[in-house]
Structure formats: structure tokens, C-alpha cells
Amino acid sequence: MEPELPRKRIAVLASGRGSNFQAVIDAITAGDIPAICVRLVTDNPGAYAIERAESAGIPVTTVDFAKFPSKTAYEEALLAAMQDCRADLFVLAGYMRILGPEIVHEFSGRMINIHPALLPAFAGLHAQWQALEYGVKVAGCTVHIVDEGVDTGPIVIQRCVPVLPDDDEAMLADRILAEEHKALPLAVKLFCEDRLEVTDRRVRIR
Ligand code: GRF
């Protein structure tokens, strides 16, 4: 029998519904990812992700953006909350703010993000809408390592879906979301198994 891999500590940042967070929880529970999820950190006290964490027995830290006088003050508190997690990996699963350079630098190479487009096309907000407006025939999702830019870091995994003639934004988003729920747990698994090798922009999967 293969010896069990030591489990990594992961923490998740999410701002809303948390379906990607749930996909990661489910993969850990199923034994597919050698990790423990030590914390959900959210900027939104109304996030449904909080209920998901509570159901799974995962501690929650809320750093409520609205309660801070400035973005700088918020980022300081967020940084402290993240340091407190002592996590090997931070997973941005629908975290809807741009992280400041201090945080990106502090956790460099140890943060991944899921984006609902085939990067580098359609970075930023409303990616599925951008794809429809542009008229692409193939869309999808990307898991990437977080760097200082917006959705610009080295790409770990991409999965694609067709864009169908009668799609509206919600239909396309749903089709992409189903692939996100496969891509994100897989990327977390590969990280936790030490199987990602990053050279410049290229991520090799061992
Ligand atoms: C996903 O489409 C994700 O790619 C994007 O925001 C959405 C979050 O969905 N960044 P959920 O909160 O994981 O359900």
C-alpha cells in the first residue's frame, strides 16, 4: 500500500454562494485531496459560503469590508486573518475583490484562483457576458496561480465548454460552473500532492 501523503492545510476565500468552495469540501471529504480545510475567510457577512463552512465544521473568519474606513485598513485585517490560518495554500473560490500587493507577495506561489473564462481572454468581471458579447464559440474556466495582476498568473488547469447559439449569460455561466467544480478541486489536489512545477509562466504537472 502507498504511504499516505501528509495533509496540507488549505484556507478558502469566498465572497458569495460558495459552490466552488463546496466542490473542494466534497473532494476533501471523499478523500480525493490530501488536505484539511482550516478556515473560510470571507469579506461578506451575508455569504452563503458561511453556511456551507458551518455545515462542514470549518471555522469562519469574516473580515467585513464595509466595516473598514479604507481599502488599506481592510487589507491589513485580511492579511492578519490569512496569516493566522497558517495555511499551505489559499484557494480563491469566488472571492470578488482584487488582492493588494502585500498579500500577493506574502503568499506568493501559494494562492490559486478560479476564473470563469479561458484566460487570457475575458479577465475581470462578467467574464461569461464578455464571452457572449465577443461571440466566441468555446468558453470555459481557468485555475491560475495568483500574481499581482488581475487574472494574469500562471495557468494550472483550463476546461472548456461550447457556447450554444441560444445561450444567455445564465445558461453559459451554469455550463461553465459545472466545469469549475471539476477544475478547482483538481488543481487543489495537484498542489497538495506537490505535483505542480512552475517555471516562469508555465506550470508543469508531474
Ligand atoms: C464562479 O463563477 C467563479 O469562477 C467566479 O465567481 C463565481 C463564484 O461562484 N470567480 P461560487 O461562489 O463558487 O458559487
Boltz pocket constraint, residues with backbone or C-beta under 6 A from the ligand:
constraints:
  - pocket:
      binder: B
      contacts: [[A, 14], [A, 16], [A, 17], [A, 18], [A, 19], [A, 20], [A, 21], [A, 93], [A, 94], [A, 95], [A, 114], [A, 115], [A, 116], [A, 177], [A, 180]]
      max_distance: 6.0
